[in-house]
Structures are given as structure tokens and as C-alpha cells.
Amino acid sequence: MESGAVVIPPYVGRPLRLAPFRALRLQPRRVGDPASARLFARPYRSVADRLAQWESRGHLHRDDQPAVYLHEYTAGGLTVRGLVGALDISHRASGPADRAVLPHEGIHPVQADELADRMTALCLNPAPILLVHRAPPDLRVLVEEVVAGVPLDDFVDRSDQRHRLWAVREPDRVERIDAALASSQALIADGHHRYAAYLRMQRRSPGPATDQGLAMLVDQEDTPLFLGPIHRVLLGTTLDDLGTAAEAVGAGFDLVDRAAAVQALGPSTLAVGDGRRWASIKLQLPPGRAAVEALHEEIVPSLARGPQKVEYHHSVEATLARLRRDAVAVLMPAPDVDLVHAIAAADRLLPEKATSFQPKPSVGVLIRSLRDE
């Protein structure tokens, strides 16, 4: 992603607030079904009719009363729990100390426009964006109280995710959530473009429906999302070129075997190879700087040629499978959540696909209709 091709979305101001909303919920056997995901595909104008049809057939439930929901899902042995509500995006931050939501990646304006057009045509927020924070003690106590109660729903979906859902409707509990979140600051884990689309919709037509956007707020201290690396394949360059570029910016470059390169992988060390030879790149990182920043802002610009293209892969196996002539694999260390937060708080953007927060919930558990506002 070229730096000139992205922008930082505007900052939403405090207080951080998740308002109650009337959820649409797909019938459990339709959650996690690829056919359900296609419900939100083009043509958008027919989605309202399809949803009405599904509701009449019992495939879609519309809650009678608004609520802030507690959604717990388990996938691949990891359990994540978060509050889901209508995120207040109606006011902008007055300064750095007033920011409620921190993006850490830039967005492509055209893509944000397309998503805003799509959600406007759908009259829906089809799925919540994912936010992470360190919850204050009062909020953790409240969550424990809610979890001790009987769930609104408890099921395993078509993709083998288990979901438990509670509705928080009691006025005193909603007020406690508001009070606990007022001074909080959340980091966007997934959904940068949807977040930017929310803001575009709000600017185009301010009002009750667009002054909010669906969000799930996860306590990274309680049930953390796993933050994994996203590896790279640099096409159109060579291992020798990469070594020369690394040394030009003061990084160490040592040819080793593959096992040694992978074993040395760490917060300031990259493992690189072309399928025949391997090396470790030891970065000289100052405090508060991530390895992915040094790669894309220092080493890549110093290459004698290329890359013609950068590919991104979530596993080492998939990365190595894409190696070919004039291509180099760059195995990345997993970033640290607190470091990502600090970078975002310092108004820096991480390069494209720098983070991979997992697991994400299946689509269809909680949907927000803009028609209900």
C-alpha cells in the first residue's frame, strides 16, 4: 500500500459509548453458513425483501427491545467475549487526549466509500467491527454478573463456532456500562474500512441511524484475541538484494540454514529466504517501533529493484508455497498489542496487513438494522 493511497479516518471523541440497539439475529443453523454470507452480496436492493422473507419463515429473529449484548464465541479452542452495541460516532475528538477509538492502519478512501454505499443501500450494519481495550475493574465485575445469568442463546454454528449471547437491558446495568466506558480508549482490531464507512455515512446524513455503528468491544486482558503475524512474499527481488538493502540501513544480515532462521525469529529479527538459501535480518529498532515498520519504511525502499508486488499470507506454509524465481519470503514476528496501541496513539500508521487479530466471530449472530433507529 503506497503511503499516498491511504488516509487516517477522523478520530471519534470520548466518551466511548456502546448504546443499546434492537438486534437482528440469524437462526443458529444459518450462522456460519456461506449461503447466509451471500445474503449481503449484490444486488443490495433485494436484501430487505430477502430479510423480510427470512423473518416470516423463522430464519431471522428481530428482538423486541433494544439491548447491549454480551457475545461470547469459541473457535479453535480460543474463547472471546465482548460487549456489542451501537458505537457512538456522532462527535469528533478535540485533541489527542480526547480520542475514543484508535485506528492503526490507513484506509483506501474509495473502498470506504463503496462500503458506505453498500450499508446505506442495505440499511444495515451486517457485522460489528472489532475493538480491543483493557477494561476497567467495574466493567469486568459487571460482565461477570451477566455471564452468571442464563444466556439469551447458546448454540454451535455451521462453522463449529460456539456462541453464547446475553442481552443487557436493565437501565442500571446500561448506565454502569456507560460510566465504565466513558474514559476508555479502544484500538480497532478488525474493520478499519467499515469504521471509516460509518463515519462517511454519518457525515453524509447525520441522524439517529448513522450517528452510530455496530461494534464489539473485547477486553484484551480477560478473553484476548490472538494477535498473529502476517508474512510477506516480495515478488521481483532477490535474497542478495534484500541483504544489501538491510545492511544499507544498518540491519544485520546473516546467511544461516532455514531452521536457524526460523528459530531466531523474534520482535526485532526477520527470517528471509528464497527457497534455496535463508538468512536472519537483525533490525536496529528504537523503543516503540515495530519490525513491520522497519521492513516497509526502511528496507523495502532501499532495494535496488522491486518488489513488483507484495503478497500476504497468514501461515508459514502458505508463504513458502508461493515462492518462485525472483521472489523472497519474509517471515514476520507476531506484533505486540500494547506496541500496536502505542503506535496508534502516536498518530502513526502501520503498513498494510500488519496485524491479524483472531478469531473473528461468524457473520449473522448480531446485525443492526438502520430502519429501527
GIPEWO-V917856 format. One record per helix or strand of 3 or more residues. SS is the DSSP state (H for helix, E for strand). FROM is the first residue (numbers start at 1). LEN is the number of residues. If there is no record, write none. Layout:
ss = {SS:SS}
from = {FROM:FROM}
len = {LEN:LEN}
This chain:
ss = {H:E:H:H:H:E:E:E:H:H:E:H:E:E:H:E:H:E:E:E:H:E:H:E:E:H:E:H:E:H:E:E:H}
from = {3:23:28:34:44:60:67:78:96:109:129:137:153:162:171:186:192:212:226:231:239:252:258:269:278:291:309:316:327:337:356:367:370}
len = {3:4:3:7:13:3:9:11:3:14:5:11:4:7:11:5:13:8:3:5:10:5:7:5:5:12:5:6:5:9:3:3:3}
